Amino acid sequence: MNSTIKFTLAIMLMLSSQAFFAQQIVTSDKEQQIINQKAQKEAKKASDEYHAKLNDEQDKLKKEQKRVEKHQKDLKNSEKDLQNNKKKVAKLEADNQKISSKLGSLSDEDAQKQQVKLKKNELEIQKLKVKQIDQQKALDKVQAEI
């Protein structure tokens, strides 16, 4: 009888332990699903944060690129204006030299007209040189910003 009791206790113990393990496994599956859901939520949150940072960086880079392009455009325009101004000055100076060389062979009235024209050209040259200095300052400023 003693062995029958021991045998019965052993069988009951085995049956109860299997049910316990089965319940524990089911609980573990549910916990695993919950953990997986939490991990997915955290991964999605981290991914969203990363995309937001990435978008911010892209916006900053686009703004910086626009700023650089604007500076380059300003630089080209300043250089072009400066070159055009230099050409105008050179042309007026060449005209003045031509007029000066012709002054001796003209009549007094024509000579006076040419001298007036010469003075106007000189005044225009001075204005252009002042403008050229301002353009050079603007060009230097744009170059310093880049």
Backbone hydrogen bonds, N-H to C=O, Kabsch-Sander energy under -0.5 kcal/mol:
donor,donor_aa,acceptor,acceptor_aa,energy
5,I,1,M,-2.4
6,K,2,N,-2.1
7,F,3,S,-2.5
8,T,4,T,-2.6
9,L,5,I,-2.7
10,A,6,K,-2.4
11,I,7,F,-2.3
12,M,8,T,-2.6
13,L,9,L,-2.5
14,M,10,A,-2.2
15,L,11,I,-2.5
16,S,12,M,-2.5
17,S,13,L,-2.0
18,Q,14,M,-2.0
19,A,15,L,-1.8
20,F,16,S,-1.8
21,F,17,S,-2.5
22,A,18,Q,-2.7
23,Q,19,A,-2.3
24,Q,20,F,-2.5
25,I,21,F,-2.4
26,V,22,A,-2.1
27,T,23,Q,-2.4
28,S,24,Q,-2.4
29,D,25,I,-2.2
30,K,26,V,-2.1
31,E,27,T,-2.7
32,Q,28,S,-2.6
33,Q,29,D,-2.3
34,I,30,K,-2.2
35,I,31,E,-2.8
36,N,32,Q,-2.7
37,Q,33,Q,-2.6
38,K,34,I,-2.5
39,A,35,I,-2.6
40,Q,36,N,-2.5
41,K,37,Q,-2.5
42,E,38,K,-2.6
43,A,39,A,-2.5
44,K,40,Q,-2.6
45,K,41,K,-2.4
46,A,42,E,-2.7
47,S,43,A,-2.6
48,D,44,K,-2.7
49,E,45,K,-2.4
50,Y,46,A,-2.4
51,H,47,S,-2.6
52,A,48,D,-2.3
53,K,49,E,-2.5
54,L,50,Y,-2.6
55,N,51,H,-2.6
56,D,52,A,-2.3
57,E,53,K,-2.5
58,Q,54,L,-2.4
59,D,55,N,-2.4
60,K,56,D,-2.4
61,L,57,E,-2.6
62,K,58,Q,-2.5
63,K,59,D,-2.4
64,E,60,K,-2.5
65,Q,61,L,-2.6
66,K,62,K,-2.5
67,R,63,K,-2.3
68,V,64,E,-2.6
69,E,65,Q,-2.8
70,K,66,K,-2.4
71,H,67,R,-2.4
72,Q,68,V,-2.7
73,K,69,E,-2.4
74,D,70,K,-2.9
75,L,71,H,-2.7
76,K,72,Q,-2.6
77,N,73,K,-2.8
78,S,74,D,-2.7
79,E,75,L,-2.6
80,K,76,K,-2.6
81,D,77,N,-2.8
82,L,78,S,-2.4
83,Q,79,E,-2.4
84,N,80,K,-2.7
85,N,81,D,-2.4
86,K,82,L,-2.3
87,K,83,Q,-2.3
88,K,84,N,-2.2
89,V,85,N,-2.4
90,A,86,K,-2.5
91,K,87,K,-2.4
92,L,88,K,-2.6
93,E,89,V,-2.6
94,A,90,A,-2.1
95,D,91,K,-2.5
96,N,92,L,-2.4
97,Q,93,E,-2.1
98,K,94,A,-2.1
99,I,95,D,-2.6
100,S,96,N,-2.9
101,S,97,Q,-2.2
102,K,98,K,-1.4
103,L,99,I,-1.1
105,S,102,K,-1.0
106,L,103,L,-1.1
111,A,107,S,-3.0
112,Q,108,D,-2.4
113,K,109,E,-2.1
114,Q,110,D,-2.5
115,Q,111,A,-2.4
116,V,112,Q,-2.4
117,K,113,K,-2.4
118,L,114,Q,-2.5
119,K,115,Q,-2.6
120,K,116,V,-2.5
121,N,117,K,-2.5
122,E,118,L,-2.3
123,L,119,K,-2.5
124,E,120,K,-2.7
125,I,121,N,-2.8
126,Q,122,E,-2.3
127,K,123,L,-2.4
128,L,124,E,-2.6
129,K,125,I,-2.4
130,V,126,Q,-2.2
131,K,127,K,-2.6
132,Q,128,L,-2.6
133,I,129,K,-2.1
134,D,130,V,-2.2
135,Q,131,K,-2.6
136,Q,132,Q,-2.4
137,K,133,I,-2.2
138,A,134,D,-2.4
139,L,135,Q,-2.6
140,D,136,Q,-2.6
141,K,137,K,-2.3
142,V,138,A,-2.4
143,Q,139,L,-2.5
144,A,140,D,-2.2
145,E,141,K,-1.6
146,I,142,V,-1.3
